[in-house]
Amino acid sequence: MNRLERLLRPKSIAVIGGGAFGTSVVKQSLKMGFAGDIWPVHPTKDTIEGVKAYKTVAELPGAPDATFIGVNRNLTIEMVRALRERGAGAATCFASGFLETGDYDEDGERLQRELIEAAGDMPIIGPNCYGLINYADGALLWPDQHGGQRLAPGTRGAAIITQSSNIACNLTMQKRGLPLAFLMTAGNQAQTGLSEMALGLIEDERVSCLGLHIEGFDSAAGFERLAARARELKKPIVAMKVGRSEQARAATISHTASLAGSDAASDAFLKRLGIARVNSIPSFLETLKLLHAGGPLAGRSLSSMSCSGGEASVIADSAEGRGVRFPSLGETHRARVKSTLGPLVAVANPLDYHTFIWNNEPAMTETFTAMVSGGFDLNMLVLDFPRADRCSDADWWPTVRAFEAALKTNGARGAIVSSMLENLPEEHAAELFKRGIVPLHGIVEAMDAAEAAAFIGEMWKQPSSPPMGGRGAERSEAERGMSGARKLPPLRLGPAGLATSPPFHGGEEWSQPSEAAAKALLAASGLPVPGGRSVSTTDEAVSAAVALGFPVALKALGVAHKSEHGAVRLNLLDADAVRAAAADLAVLGSGLYVERMVQDGIAELIVGITADPLFGPVMTIGTGGVLVELLKDSATLLLPATRQDVENALRGLKLFPLLDGYRGRAKADLDAAVDAILGIADFGIRNAERIEELDINPLIVCGEGKGAWIADALLVESSLLPVNGEKGAGFDVSPRRNHV
């Protein structure tokens, strides 16, 4: 049995606390018609809302399945212990003042430990959360009013989990017609994480789809299990993950950290799992409606019909830059639609069918049926209803019936889209659902929903991604409820950008092997590194250049971002050029590095790996070179990644046309680039415990058959696992393995 089964489908509810919050829980459960037992607990009151109250948990008639605890934080711990000893199913903890208080309250961390200890193996939700609303059974562990209604017997609804109690309250007030089966708040996830709550909810047959409002992930492995189970049950998930505006980690030495910040990793994680992401509450709700009505979309092709050219233009523009599209009609299809309309109507997709056939139900049915016959993955009808207090909507329903008939004839999916929320009332939305039509509010929100549903459908057709490995794949229980990522100590930059190790900080110390040492590690792993040698003097530099063969590059070692500090000279063609460059560079760093110059380069990439405290090694692939931060043309992958993942990432870059032979230019060695990136990923996985950051910029991709070469490498090494105190020691440099 699921660990949360008794909480989510209770036969009895205990309510501890007789103040306004506890009283409200009793009142709301009675109002919703909960058929089970309700047992208030209060030391002095005989009844609460007319229901018999008990003095203590020990006096209850039985062990409650679900309990709402609405007392102060210290007493909450006592009540949790008493419930566990009584054999209760689970409890929600309303009180705040635990770990979520952070540095402001030194008692918070201690109290959270005591709370977890008191709970033992009894599940607890929160603390600092409102609890949950079970609309399927009418069971409310909810200390406030709400705007939802009981789910009709034999029907299904969406389930939503949010980490914000106030957002949860607001969601219950929606007038968009979304049927809800459950609404749950997570609080600070002291013991039970969001992914476990979600797993419990999707097992309920009355849940059609799942929506998650995420502030932080409790467990990467937990979300992997959730996504796998959701796919098995055919219950899609949409997430609204906040944190896009979070400042990039400051003072890190590599470019990669600024490109693959926590939000980029979160986005890559959700994509990997097949969980769609949207960025607003309205789009979140509209996506849930589309998923509730029929699950993911089979593809990305859309049709649209409206009786206005203005609406047709607006919805056409809304698809610009998206993955979903309004494909042009084929000649046969176009002729079929044209035959149902007058000569003055220009047939296209989106279709403006004009007002010539308005309120002519047979004519509209014929046109709509012809348009929908094109096999689109979702058919949209833009229709705004008039306001009921001043106008009549009688002439709008023939349009609805015509669309309904067209969908049924073609066995197609359809949505009526209002351009404004107020122009599709809640009661109309409910009626459309009954007719098999999805009511969508807002053109942009409808397009967000279609794109999200198409993404999930696309991902479900592909094999599941392999489990992630490396540091951070699973958070420890003690870390649950802690907001924010682990703070990593920065490398300090001395004169001319010379990296110096910081003092020991937080149980972890960073060190930075030189470029020469980093490249030696990569070369030993079989990665494509140009020949190079470390030298100390000008004469040694000249000798090394002669041995390697001209042209060569000369670099000052120990300098971060060499181009910015004038610490590199390229395309040196003879000994005199090397001698002059060496004289200039010798004073900048800790030595010199002579390297064979990569020639015939087509494009430069950045390939970086950062150690994420939750997701493990995170890879960034993007346009490289000195303008990397300015261009911000990148994709983020979690590891391990497949060859197809890497190819898709490259093809999604603005740079890709250059790799593909832009305007007749030579094509790049794409296979070699992918091989090199996969090799870098493998090195990162095998050394996940040792690497804080690996920044390869640039990876120079040459013409077809000429390879891809690591021209610069910066490695920031963790000293968590020192080996003989040597930088670079202890790395796994065995040949590349196939992790997938």
Secondary structure as UniProt FT lines:
FT   TURN            3..4
FT   HELIX           5..8
FT   STRAND          12..16
FT   HELIX           20..32
FT   STRAND          37..41
FT   STRAND          47..48
FT   TURN            49..50
FT   STRAND          51..52
FT   HELIX           57..59
FT   STRAND          66..69
FT   HELIX           73..86
FT   STRAND          90..93
FT   HELIX           99..104
FT   HELIX           107..119
FT   TURN            120..121
FT   STRAND          124..125
FT   STRAND          132..134
FT   TURN            135..138
FT   STRAND          139..141
FT   TURN            153..154
FT   STRAND          157..162
FT   HELIX           165..172
FT   STRAND          180..185
FT   TURN            187..188
FT   HELIX           194..202
FT   TURN            205..206
FT   STRAND          207..214
FT   HELIX           220..233
FT   STRAND          237..241
FT   TURN            244..245
FT   TURN            250..251
FT   HELIX           256..259
FT   HELIX           262..273
FT   STRAND          276..277
FT   HELIX           281..294
FT   STRAND          301..306
FT   HELIX           309..318
FT   TURN            319..321
FT   HELIX           331..338
FT   TURN            339..340
FT   TURN            343..344
FT   STRAND          351..352
FT   TURN            356..359
FT   HELIX           361..372
FT   TURN            373..374
FT   STRAND          378..382
FT   TURN            388..390
FT   HELIX           394..396
FT   HELIX           397..410
FT   STRAND          414..418
FT   HELIX           421..423
FT   HELIX           426..434
FT   TURN            435..436
FT   STRAND          438..441
FT   HELIX           443..461
FT   TURN            471..472
FT   HELIX           477..479
FT   TURN            480..481
FT   STRAND          492..493
FT   HELIX           495..497
FT   STRAND          498..500
FT   TURN            506..507
FT   STRAND          510..511
FT   HELIX           515..524
FT   TURN            525..526
FT   STRAND          532..535
FT   HELIX           538..548
FT   STRAND          552..556
FT   TURN            557..558
FT   HELIX           562..565
FT   STRAND          568..572
FT   HELIX           575..585
FT   TURN            586..588
FT   STRAND          592..596
FT   STRAND          601..612
FT   TURN            613..615
FT   STRAND          616..623
FT   TURN            626..627
FT   HELIX           628..631
FT   STRAND          634..638
FT   HELIX           643..651
FT   TURN            654..655
FT   HELIX           656..659
FT   TURN            660..661
FT   HELIX           662..664
FT   HELIX           670..686
FT   TURN            687..690
FT   STRAND          691..703
FT   TURN            704..705
FT   STRAND          708..710
FT   STRAND          713..718
FT   TURN            724..725
FT   TURN            727..730
//
